[in-house]
Amino acid sequence: MNLNDYVHDLNLSKKQAELLGSRLKAWNLLRQDTKVCFYRGCHEEFKDFFSLEDSVMFCNDVCTIMEDFGHEYNPDQ
């Protein structure tokens, strides 16, 4: 498990994640040459392919997202 996994599991904000990384370094629980940085927003280009209804997240356009990934969509598979 890496630091990003903990950040995700704890649902930390960017600021909270950076603080956690900083504290872990200060307590010598991370190597001192470890760089702590988090990038959010990588999901932005795919968010339109997903919907949330009644606490269930699902892909609402499988065909197009498969094309974007360079795969042919076959609903029989």
N, C-alpha and C positions, 0 to 999 in steps of 0.2 A: 504494500500500500504506500502511495506517495502523498506528499502534502496536498496536491490537488484533490485526491480522493477524500481526505479529511475535510477540506474546505467544502466540497460538494455535499458530503454526508451531514455536515453541520449547518449547511445552508447559509454560509457566511457571505456577507457583502464583500465587495472588493477591498474596502477599507479594513474590515475586520480580518480578512485573509492576510493582508499585508502586515497588520499588527501581529497576528499569530506567527507569521514567518519571522518577523523581527524579534519577537520574544523567544522563539525557539533558538534562534541564533545567539541571542544574549545569554541563554541558559546552556549554551554549548550542546544543544540537541540537534543542531544542523551545522554542517561544516561552515566555517567562516567565509569561504569563497563562494558559498551558495548565493545565487541571485534570486530574490523574491520579486516576482512580477506576475500579474494576472491579466489576461486579456479576455474581455467579455465582448460578446457581439458576434462570435463566429456563427451563431445560429441564424443570424438575420436573413441571409439569402435563402434559407429554407423554411422560414416561419410561415409563409403563406401556404405551404403544403400540408400544414397540420392544423387541427381543430381541437378544442377542448369543450366537451359537453358532459355534464353530470359527473365531473371529476375524472373523466376518461379522455386521455389524449390519443388521437389517432391521425393517420395519414389520410388526407382527403383527396389526394390526386396521385395515386401510385404510378400511373402511366407516365406522367410528366416528370416526376422526380427520378424515376428509373432512367428516362431518356437523358436527364441532366447528368446522371452518373455514368452515362455511356453504356447502359444495358438495355436490352430489349425486354419489354414487359410481356410476360406470358401468364395470363390469369389461371391457366391450367396447371401451373407448377406450384 
